[in-house]
């Protein structure tokens, strides 16, 4: 394996890249049947938090990855997911459904909130924590709805 990767960190990063792809696929499957961008935005954010509650992924993605990988590496890995979130927020702004002073900045606000909430959800098996986190992110979005 070391002929493809320089070290264990390289292997770990490749695993995290693969898992982030699986997370994106999970979210896409949840939002695909929905009719509106607004519904997709809400459900997509909630689906991301669901991942943080899934036993097989939560420790790896939300505990170990931030402890092992540099913040720049995590941001690079999350670039595609962030781009999807930003696009959805930009569409909501363009459609007059979201009131914010800057779509990109708001995407960073939501993304940061999601990442922190996901870390909080991942620390516990309590389903109420997941539900609370989902309600918080939905409330954040709804309070900025036009």
VMD Tcl script that builds the backbone (N, CA, C; Angstrom):
set m [mol new atoms 438]
animate dup $m
set s [atomselect $m all]
$s set {name element resname resid chain x y z} {
  {N N UNK 1 A 0.793 -1.189 0.000}
  {CA C UNK 1 A 0.000 0.000 0.000}
  {C C UNK 1 A 0.847 1.269 0.000}
  {N N UNK 2 A 2.025 1.181 0.536}
  {CA C UNK 2 A 2.859 2.378 0.622}
  {C C UNK 2 A 3.424 2.812 -0.727}
  {N N UNK 3 A 3.250 1.991 -1.779}
  {CA C UNK 3 A 3.654 2.479 -3.095}
  {C C UNK 3 A 2.621 3.472 -3.643}
  {N N UNK 4 A 1.405 3.469 -3.107}
  {CA C UNK 4 A 0.382 4.435 -3.503}
  {C C UNK 4 A 0.300 5.620 -2.534}
  {N N UNK 5 A 0.669 5.383 -1.284}
  {CA C UNK 5 A 0.580 6.413 -0.250}
  {C C UNK 5 A 1.923 6.529 0.449}
  {N N UNK 6 A 2.272 7.750 0.823}
  {CA C UNK 6 A 3.572 7.964 1.468}
  {C C UNK 6 A 3.637 7.383 2.868}
  {N N UNK 7 A 2.497 7.437 3.587}
  {CA C UNK 7 A 2.504 7.016 4.976}
  {C C UNK 7 A 1.083 6.688 5.435}
  {N N UNK 8 A 0.946 6.373 6.719}
  {CA C UNK 8 A -0.372 6.042 7.269}
  {C C UNK 8 A -1.346 7.208 7.171}
  {N N UNK 9 A -0.821 8.411 7.306}
  {CA C UNK 9 A -1.666 9.598 7.192}
  {C C UNK 9 A -2.277 9.692 5.790}
  {N N UNK 10 A -1.501 9.364 4.776}
  {CA C UNK 10 A -2.003 9.359 3.402}
  {C C UNK 10 A -3.106 8.334 3.206}
  {N N UNK 11 A -2.951 7.171 3.821}
  {CA C UNK 11 A -3.984 6.136 3.762}
  {C C UNK 11 A -5.246 6.634 4.460}
  {N N UNK 12 A -5.073 7.208 5.646}
  {CA C UNK 12 A -6.218 7.711 6.406}
  {C C UNK 12 A -6.959 8.791 5.620}
  {N N UNK 13 A -6.211 9.708 5.013}
  {CA C UNK 13 A -6.831 10.780 4.233}
  {C C UNK 13 A -7.626 10.198 3.062}
  {N N UNK 14 A -7.091 9.180 2.409}
  {CA C UNK 14 A -7.800 8.538 1.292}
  {C C UNK 14 A -9.100 7.892 1.767}
  {N N UNK 15 A -9.069 7.302 2.938}
  {CA C UNK 15 A -10.280 6.708 3.515}
  {C C UNK 15 A -11.315 7.790 3.782}
  {N N UNK 16 A -10.892 8.900 4.357}
  {CA C UNK 16 A -11.813 9.999 4.657}
  {C C UNK 16 A -12.398 10.573 3.369}
  {N N UNK 17 A -11.598 10.702 2.328}
  {CA C UNK 17 A -12.106 11.175 1.032}
  {C C UNK 17 A -13.205 10.241 0.539}
  {N N UNK 18 A -12.979 8.961 0.641}
  {CA C UNK 18 A -13.979 7.967 0.218}
  {C C UNK 18 A -15.254 8.084 1.047}
  {N N UNK 19 A -15.106 8.246 2.344}
  {CA C UNK 19 A -16.268 8.348 3.233}
  {C C UNK 19 A -17.058 9.622 2.942}
  {N N UNK 20 A -16.379 10.726 2.679}
  {CA C UNK 20 A -17.081 11.959 2.329}
  {C C UNK 20 A -17.901 11.770 1.051}
  {N N UNK 21 A -17.387 10.992 0.120}
  {CA C UNK 21 A -18.156 10.657 -1.080}
  {C C UNK 21 A -19.419 9.884 -0.732}
  {N N UNK 22 A -19.302 8.965 0.209}
  {CA C UNK 22 A -20.465 8.197 0.663}
  {C C UNK 22 A -21.483 9.111 1.362}
  {N N UNK 23 A -20.990 10.072 2.120}
  {CA C UNK 23 A -21.880 11.027 2.799}
  {C C UNK 23 A -22.647 11.838 1.755}
  {N N UNK 24 A -21.950 12.306 0.740}
  {CA C UNK 24 A -22.596 13.073 -0.329}
  {C C UNK 24 A -23.649 12.222 -1.030}
  {N N UNK 25 A -23.317 10.963 -1.301}
  {CA C UNK 25 A -24.288 10.057 -1.936}
  {C C UNK 25 A -25.521 9.872 -1.056}
  {N N UNK 26 A -25.315 9.737 0.247}
  {CA C UNK 26 A -26.417 9.565 1.198}
  {C C UNK 26 A -27.340 10.793 1.161}
  {N N UNK 27 A -26.739 11.968 1.193}
  {CA C UNK 27 A -27.523 13.206 1.163}
  {C C UNK 27 A -28.263 13.328 -0.168}
  {N N UNK 28 A -27.576 13.046 -1.263}
  {CA C UNK 28 A -28.204 13.134 -2.581}
  {C C UNK 28 A -29.411 12.194 -2.683}
  {N N UNK 29 A -29.303 10.998 -2.120}
  {CA C UNK 29 A -30.422 10.053 -2.145}
  {C C UNK 29 A -31.612 10.580 -1.346}
  {N N UNK 30 A -31.336 11.292 -0.271}
  {CA C UNK 30 A -32.403 11.862 0.556}
  {C C UNK 30 A -33.114 13.023 -0.136}
  {N N UNK 31 A -32.360 13.846 -0.862}
  {CA C UNK 31 A -32.962 15.058 -1.434}
  {C C UNK 31 A -33.492 14.867 -2.851}
  {N N UNK 32 A -33.031 13.851 -3.528}
  {CA C UNK 32 A -33.402 13.661 -4.931}
  {C C UNK 32 A -34.914 13.642 -5.172}
  {N N UNK 33 A -35.705 12.964 -4.341}
  {CA C UNK 33 A -37.139 12.923 -4.637}
  {C C UNK 33 A -37.907 14.205 -4.305}
  {N N UNK 34 A -37.250 15.181 -3.706}
  {CA C UNK 34 A -37.942 16.394 -3.268}
  {C C UNK 34 A -38.130 17.370 -4.431}
  {N N UNK 35 A -39.208 18.139 -4.344}
  {CA C UNK 35 A -39.608 19.004 -5.456}
  {C C UNK 35 A -38.904 20.355 -5.504}
  {N N UNK 36 A -38.621 20.940 -4.350}
  {CA C UNK 36 A -38.086 22.304 -4.365}
  {C C UNK 36 A -36.679 22.358 -3.782}
  {N N UNK 37 A -35.947 23.361 -4.206}
  {CA C UNK 37 A -34.615 23.598 -3.668}
  {C C UNK 37 A -34.679 23.828 -2.161}
  {N N UNK 38 A -35.690 24.565 -1.692}
  {CA C UNK 38 A -35.795 24.852 -0.254}
  {C C UNK 38 A -35.942 23.555 0.543}
  {N N UNK 39 A -36.800 22.660 0.072}
  {CA C UNK 39 A -36.960 21.365 0.743}
  {C C UNK 39 A -35.637 20.596 0.731}
  {N N UNK 40 A -34.953 20.621 -0.404}
  {CA C UNK 40 A -33.676 19.921 -0.522}
  {C C UNK 40 A -32.632 20.493 0.435}
  {N N UNK 41 A -32.626 21.808 0.591}
  {CA C UNK 41 A -31.683 22.451 1.499}
  {C C UNK 41 A -31.920 21.999 2.938}
  {N N UNK 42 A -33.159 22.045 3.374}
  {CA C UNK 42 A -33.499 21.643 4.743}
  {C C UNK 42 A -33.183 20.162 4.965}
  {N N UNK 43 A -33.677 19.313 4.086}
  {CA C UNK 43 A -33.504 17.862 4.244}
  {C C UNK 43 A -32.035 17.474 4.093}
  {N N UNK 44 A -31.314 18.148 3.197}
  {CA C UNK 44 A -29.893 17.853 3.031}
  {C C UNK 44 A -29.092 18.157 4.289}
  {N N UNK 45 A -29.390 19.282 4.918}
  {CA C UNK 45 A -28.714 19.629 6.177}
  {C C UNK 45 A -29.042 18.614 7.266}
  {N N UNK 46 A -30.294 18.234 7.354}
  {CA C UNK 46 A -30.697 17.242 8.360}
  {C C UNK 46 A -30.047 15.894 8.087}
  {N N UNK 47 A -29.937 15.526 6.807}
  {CA C UNK 47 A -29.317 14.250 6.442}
  {C C UNK 47 A -27.843 14.227 6.834}
  {N N UNK 48 A -27.157 15.355 6.667}
  {CA C UNK 48 A -25.755 15.424 7.082}
  {C C UNK 48 A -25.628 15.132 8.576}
  {N N UNK 49 A -26.534 15.677 9.353}
  {CA C UNK 49 A -26.502 15.445 10.798}
  {C C UNK 49 A -26.840 13.994 11.135}
  {N N UNK 50 A -27.682 13.368 10.333}
  {CA C UNK 50 A -27.989 11.941 10.534}
  {C C UNK 50 A -26.721 11.092 10.431}
  {N N UNK 51 A -25.851 11.467 9.517}
  {CA C UNK 51 A -24.597 10.736 9.345}
  {C C UNK 51 A -23.792 10.758 10.639}
  {N N UNK 52 A -23.829 11.885 11.328}
  {CA C UNK 52 A -23.078 12.014 12.582}
  {C C UNK 52 A -23.626 11.106 13.667}
  {N N UNK 53 A -24.816 10.602 13.467}
  {CA C UNK 53 A -25.430 9.700 14.443}
  {C C UNK 53 A -25.254 8.232 14.050}
  {N N UNK 54 A -24.792 7.980 12.838}
  {CA C UNK 54 A -24.593 6.612 12.366}
  {C C UNK 54 A -23.326 6.032 12.978}
  {N N UNK 55 A -23.501 4.944 13.667}
  {CA C UNK 55 A -22.405 4.335 14.429}
  {C C UNK 55 A -21.163 4.079 13.583}
  {N N UNK 56 A -21.338 3.577 12.370}
  {CA C UNK 56 A -20.187 3.180 11.548}
  {C C UNK 56 A -19.380 4.361 10.997}
  {N N UNK 57 A -19.947 5.561 11.017}
  {CA C UNK 57 A -19.237 6.714 10.450}
  {C C UNK 57 A -18.870 7.789 11.458}
  {N N UNK 58 A -19.632 7.913 12.498}
  {CA C UNK 58 A -19.486 9.090 13.350}
  {C C UNK 58 A -18.123 9.225 14.003}
  {N N UNK 59 A -17.576 8.173 14.524}
  {CA C UNK 59 A -16.271 8.280 15.173}
  {C C UNK 59 A -15.178 8.621 14.156}
  {N N UNK 60 A -15.211 7.928 13.032}
  {CA C UNK 60 A -14.194 8.136 12.003}
  {C C UNK 60 A -14.221 9.564 11.458}
  {N N UNK 61 A -15.399 10.041 11.083}
  {CA C UNK 61 A -15.518 11.328 10.393}
  {C C UNK 61 A -15.513 12.521 11.337}
  {N N UNK 62 A -16.205 12.387 12.470}
  {CA C UNK 62 A -16.431 13.566 13.308}
  {C C UNK 62 A -15.576 13.608 14.573}
  {N N UNK 63 A -14.837 12.538 14.845}
  {CA C UNK 63 A -13.945 12.533 16.003}
  {C C UNK 63 A -12.492 12.372 15.550}
  {N N UNK 64 A -12.222 11.279 14.831}
  {CA C UNK 64 A -10.843 10.983 14.452}
  {C C UNK 64 A -10.305 11.901 13.352}
  {N N UNK 65 A -11.095 12.127 12.304}
  {CA C UNK 65 A -10.599 12.954 11.192}
  {C C UNK 65 A -10.193 14.352 11.652}
  {N N UNK 66 A -11.012 15.073 12.437}
  {CA C UNK 66 A -10.568 16.401 12.882}
  {C C UNK 66 A -9.353 16.358 13.820}
  {N N UNK 67 A -9.179 15.235 14.508}
  {CA C UNK 67 A -8.039 15.119 15.413}
  {C C UNK 67 A -6.743 14.797 14.661}
  {N N UNK 68 A -6.860 14.139 13.513}
  {CA C UNK 68 A -5.684 13.668 12.780}
  {C C UNK 68 A -5.311 14.584 11.614}
  {N N UNK 69 A -6.306 15.046 10.883}
  {CA C UNK 69 A -6.041 15.830 9.681}
  {C C UNK 69 A -6.032 17.325 9.976}
  {N N UNK 70 A -5.256 18.044 9.218}
  {CA C UNK 70 A -5.206 19.497 9.342}
  {C C UNK 70 A -6.520 20.095 8.854}
  {N N UNK 71 A -6.851 21.253 9.383}
  {CA C UNK 71 A -8.093 21.928 8.988}
  {C C UNK 71 A -8.128 22.181 7.488}
  {N N UNK 72 A -6.993 22.524 6.890}
  {CA C UNK 72 A -6.935 22.746 5.446}
  {C C UNK 72 A -7.249 21.471 4.672}
  {N N UNK 73 A -6.770 20.336 5.165}
  {CA C UNK 73 A -7.065 19.051 4.520}
  {C C UNK 73 A -8.558 18.747 4.582}
  {N N UNK 74 A -9.158 18.975 5.743}
  {CA C UNK 74 A -10.597 18.725 5.883}
  {C C UNK 74 A -11.412 19.652 4.987}
  {N N UNK 75 A -11.004 20.907 4.897}
  {CA C UNK 75 A -11.711 21.852 4.023}
  {C C UNK 75 A -11.591 21.422 2.565}
  {N N UNK 76 A -10.420 20.939 2.186}
  {CA C UNK 76 A -10.220 20.463 0.814}
  {C C UNK 76 A -11.088 19.234 0.527}
  {N N UNK 77 A -11.149 18.326 1.475}
  {CA C UNK 77 A -11.958 17.117 1.317}
  {C C UNK 77 A -13.431 17.472 1.221}
  {N N UNK 78 A -13.847 18.476 1.965}
  {CA C UNK 78 A -15.258 18.875 2.019}
  {C C UNK 78 A -15.625 19.864 0.915}
  {N N UNK 79 A -14.708 20.168 0.027}
  {CA C UNK 79 A -14.937 21.173 -1.001}
  {C C UNK 79 A -16.182 20.877 -1.844}
  {N N UNK 80 A -16.366 19.639 -2.262}
  {CA C UNK 80 A -17.508 19.286 -3.107}
  {C C UNK 80 A -18.812 19.444 -2.333}
  {N N UNK 81 A -18.846 18.941 -1.099}
  {CA C UNK 81 A -20.047 19.078 -0.275}
  {C C UNK 81 A -20.372 20.529 0.001}
  {N N UNK 82 A -19.346 21.316 0.295}
  {CA C UNK 82 A -19.568 22.741 0.524}
  {C C UNK 82 A -20.100 23.413 -0.737}
  {N N UNK 83 A -19.556 23.039 -1.891}
  {CA C UNK 83 A -20.014 23.632 -3.158}
  {C C UNK 83 A -21.495 23.348 -3.386}
  {N N UNK 84 A -21.945 22.147 -3.043}
  {CA C UNK 84 A -23.362 21.805 -3.187}
  {C C UNK 84 A -24.225 22.643 -2.246}
  {N N UNK 85 A -23.769 22.804 -1.014}
  {CA C UNK 85 A -24.490 23.627 -0.045}
  {C C UNK 85 A -24.553 25.076 -0.528}
  {N N UNK 86 A -23.417 25.593 -0.954}
  {CA C UNK 86 A -23.357 26.974 -1.441}
  {C C UNK 86 A -24.294 27.160 -2.635}
  {N N UNK 87 A -24.291 26.212 -3.552}
  {CA C UNK 87 A -25.163 26.305 -4.727}
  {C C UNK 87 A -26.633 26.343 -4.312}
  {N N UNK 88 A -27.014 25.496 -3.380}
  {CA C UNK 88 A -28.397 25.458 -2.915}
  {C C UNK 88 A -28.783 26.770 -2.233}
  {N N UNK 89 A -27.891 27.320 -1.449}
  {CA C UNK 89 A -28.147 28.602 -0.793}
  {C C UNK 89 A -28.239 29.716 -1.834}
  {N N UNK 90 A -27.359 29.696 -2.832}
  {CA C UNK 90 A -27.411 30.711 -3.885}
  {C C UNK 90 A -28.726 30.632 -4.657}
  {N N UNK 91 A -29.189 29.431 -4.943}
  {CA C UNK 91 A -30.472 29.260 -5.627}
  {C C UNK 91 A -31.599 29.823 -4.765}
  {N N UNK 92 A -31.558 29.525 -3.472}
  {CA C UNK 92 A -32.596 30.035 -2.565}
  {C C UNK 92 A -32.598 31.562 -2.549}
  {N N UNK 93 A -31.434 32.174 -2.574}
  {CA C UNK 93 A -31.336 33.637 -2.621}
  {C C UNK 93 A -31.896 34.143 -3.948}
  {N N UNK 94 A -31.474 33.522 -5.042}
  {CA C UNK 94 A -31.931 33.943 -6.373}
  {C C UNK 94 A -33.442 33.799 -6.534}
  {N N UNK 95 A -34.014 32.782 -5.901}
  {CA C UNK 95 A -35.457 32.549 -5.986}
  {C C UNK 95 A -36.244 33.395 -4.987}
  {N N UNK 96 A -35.536 34.190 -4.201}
  {CA C UNK 96 A -36.192 35.063 -3.233}
  {C C UNK 96 A -36.684 34.333 -1.986}
  {N N UNK 97 A -36.165 33.145 -1.740}
  {CA C UNK 97 A -36.594 32.377 -0.574}
  {C C UNK 97 A -35.693 32.565 0.636}
  {N N UNK 98 A -34.517 33.095 0.429}
  {CA C UNK 98 A -33.562 33.245 1.524}
  {C C UNK 98 A -33.083 34.689 1.565}
  {N N UNK 99 A -33.170 35.279 2.736}
  {CA C UNK 99 A -32.768 36.657 2.939}
  {C C UNK 99 A -31.437 36.673 3.682}
  {N N UNK 100 A -30.377 37.007 2.982}
  {CA C UNK 100 A -29.059 37.104 3.587}
  {C C UNK 100 A -28.262 38.174 2.854}
  {N N UNK 101 A -27.280 38.739 3.523}
  {CA C UNK 101 A -26.490 39.790 2.893}
  {C C UNK 101 A -25.454 39.224 1.929}
  {N N UNK 102 A -25.129 37.934 2.057}
  {CA C UNK 102 A -24.131 37.330 1.178}
  {C C UNK 102 A -24.318 35.815 1.156}
  {N N UNK 103 A -24.586 35.249 0.002}
  {CA C UNK 103 A -24.857 33.810 -0.111}
  {C C UNK 103 A -23.640 32.968 0.266}
  {N N UNK 104 A -22.469 33.350 -0.186}
  {CA C UNK 104 A -21.269 32.562 0.124}
  {C C UNK 104 A -20.967 32.595 1.620}
  {N N UNK 105 A -21.037 33.786 2.205}
  {CA C UNK 105 A -20.815 33.897 3.648}
  {C C UNK 105 A -21.836 33.098 4.438}
  {N N UNK 106 A -23.087 33.142 4.000}
  {CA C UNK 106 A -24.135 32.378 4.682}
  {C C UNK 106 A -23.881 30.882 4.529}
  {N N UNK 107 A -23.375 30.464 3.379}
  {CA C UNK 107 A -23.029 29.048 3.182}
  {C C UNK 107 A -21.942 28.626 4.169}
  {N N UNK 108 A -20.971 29.501 4.401}
  {CA C UNK 108 A -19.931 29.193 5.395}
  {C C UNK 108 A -20.526 29.133 6.805}
  {N N UNK 109 A -21.445 30.043 7.093}
  {CA C UNK 109 A -22.118 30.042 8.392}
  {C C UNK 109 A -22.857 28.720 8.618}
  {N N UNK 110 A -23.627 28.299 7.642}
  {CA C UNK 110 A -24.398 27.057 7.758}
  {C C UNK 110 A -23.457 25.856 7.813}
  {N N UNK 111 A -22.433 25.853 6.970}
  {CA C UNK 111 A -21.489 24.737 6.951}
  {C C UNK 111 A -20.765 24.596 8.294}
  {N N UNK 112 A -20.320 25.715 8.836}
  {CA C UNK 112 A -19.669 25.673 10.147}
  {C C UNK 112 A -20.609 25.197 11.230}
  {N N UNK 113 A -21.844 25.667 11.176}
  {CA C UNK 113 A -22.853 25.217 12.142}
  {C C UNK 113 A -23.088 23.728 12.017}
  {N N UNK 114 A -23.209 23.256 10.782}
  {CA C UNK 114 A -23.428 21.827 10.556}
  {C C UNK 114 A -22.263 20.991 11.084}
  {N N UNK 115 A -21.046 21.435 10.822}
  {CA C UNK 115 A -19.882 20.674 11.278}
  {C C UNK 115 A -19.805 20.630 12.800}
  {N N UNK 116 A -20.068 21.756 13.458}
  {CA C UNK 116 A -20.040 21.764 14.926}
  {C C UNK 116 A -21.187 20.944 15.509}
  {N N UNK 117 A -22.370 21.091 14.937}
  {CA C UNK 117 A -23.504 20.295 15.407}
  {C C UNK 117 A -23.253 18.807 15.187}
  {N N UNK 118 A -22.652 18.452 14.046}
  {CA C UNK 118 A -22.348 17.045 13.771}
  {C C UNK 118 A -21.364 16.489 14.802}
  {N N UNK 119 A -20.357 17.270 15.166}
  {CA C UNK 119 A -19.405 16.828 16.197}
  {C C UNK 119 A -20.123 16.634 17.524}
  {N N UNK 120 A -21.055 17.512 17.828}
  {CA C UNK 120 A -21.833 17.403 19.069}
  {C C UNK 120 A -22.710 16.157 19.043}
  {N N UNK 121 A -23.367 15.912 17.924}
  {CA C UNK 121 A -24.217 14.717 17.776}
  {C C UNK 121 A -23.370 13.455 17.886}
  {N N UNK 122 A -22.193 13.469 17.284}
  {CA C UNK 122 A -21.329 12.283 17.263}
  {C C UNK 122 A -20.828 11.882 18.649}
  {N N UNK 123 A -20.870 12.795 19.602}
  {CA C UNK 123 A -20.379 12.502 20.951}
  {C C UNK 123 A -21.349 11.687 21.786}
  {N N UNK 124 A -22.531 11.406 21.255}
  {CA C UNK 124 A -23.563 10.766 22.069}
  {C C UNK 124 A -24.408 9.816 21.227}
  {N N UNK 125 A -24.929 8.798 21.871}
  {CA C UNK 125 A -25.890 7.898 21.222}
  {C C UNK 125 A -27.314 8.407 21.349}
  {N N UNK 126 A -27.494 9.512 22.020}
  {CA C UNK 126 A -28.816 10.047 22.324}
  {C C UNK 126 A -29.498 10.565 21.056}
  {N N UNK 127 A -30.592 9.948 20.674}
  {CA C UNK 127 A -31.348 10.363 19.499}
  {C C UNK 127 A -31.916 11.771 19.661}
  {N N UNK 128 A -32.199 12.171 20.903}
  {CA C UNK 128 A -32.702 13.520 21.147}
  {C C UNK 128 A -31.682 14.584 20.753}
  {N N UNK 129 A -30.409 14.276 20.891}
  {CA C UNK 129 A -29.365 15.229 20.502}
  {C C UNK 129 A -29.403 15.448 18.982}
  {N N UNK 130 A -29.581 14.365 18.233}
  {CA C UNK 130 A -29.711 14.486 16.782}
  {C C UNK 130 A -30.927 15.327 16.421}
  {N N UNK 131 A -32.053 15.030 17.033}
  {CA C UNK 131 A -33.284 15.766 16.743}
  {C C UNK 131 A -33.132 17.256 17.093}
  {N N UNK 132 A -32.477 17.542 18.204}
  {CA C UNK 132 A -32.237 18.925 18.597}
  {C C UNK 132 A -31.358 19.629 17.567}
  {N N UNK 133 A -30.291 18.987 17.156}
  {CA C UNK 133 A -29.391 19.575 16.160}
  {C C UNK 133 A -30.133 19.835 14.849}
  {N N UNK 134 A -30.950 18.896 14.436}
  {CA C UNK 134 A -31.724 19.080 13.210}
  {C C UNK 134 A -32.699 20.246 13.343}
  {N N UNK 135 A -33.329 20.362 14.487}
  {CA C UNK 135 A -34.249 21.483 14.717}
  {C C UNK 135 A -33.509 22.814 14.716}
  {N N UNK 136 A -32.322 22.833 15.282}
  {CA C UNK 136 A -31.536 24.070 15.320}
  {C C UNK 136 A -31.161 24.537 13.917}
  {N N UNK 137 A -30.693 23.629 13.080}
  {CA C UNK 137 A -30.290 24.047 11.735}
  {C C UNK 137 A -31.514 24.422 10.900}
  {N N UNK 138 A -32.622 23.723 11.083}
  {CA C UNK 138 A -33.838 24.100 10.366}
  {C C UNK 138 A -34.324 25.483 10.815}
  {N N UNK 139 A -34.252 25.749 12.104}
  {CA C UNK 139 A -34.648 27.057 12.635}
  {C C UNK 139 A -33.745 28.161 12.074}
  {N N UNK 140 A -32.443 27.905 12.015}
  {CA C UNK 140 A -31.503 28.878 11.439}
  {C C UNK 140 A -31.914 29.233 10.015}
  {N N UNK 141 A -32.205 28.227 9.232}
  {CA C UNK 141 A -32.585 28.472 7.833}
  {C C UNK 141 A -33.944 29.151 7.737}
  {N N UNK 142 A -34.912 28.675 8.499}
  {CA C UNK 142 A -36.269 29.241 8.431}
  {C C UNK 142 A -36.304 30.705 8.883}
  {N N UNK 143 A -35.462 31.058 9.832}
  {CA C UNK 143 A -35.453 32.452 10.320}
  {C C UNK 143 A -34.860 33.412 9.291}
  {N N UNK 144 A -34.163 32.865 8.302}
  {CA C UNK 144 A -33.627 33.700 7.223}
  {C C UNK 144 A -34.447 33.561 5.937}
  {N N UNK 145 A -35.541 32.850 6.048}
  {CA C UNK 145 A -36.396 32.668 4.875}
  {C C UNK 145 A -37.155 33.945 4.583}
  {N N UNK 146 A -37.239 34.303 3.327}
  {CA C UNK 146 A -37.948 35.523 2.909}
  {C C UNK 146 A -39.439 35.321 2.937}
}
mol reanalyze $m
mol bondsrecalc $m
mol representation Tube
mol addrep $m
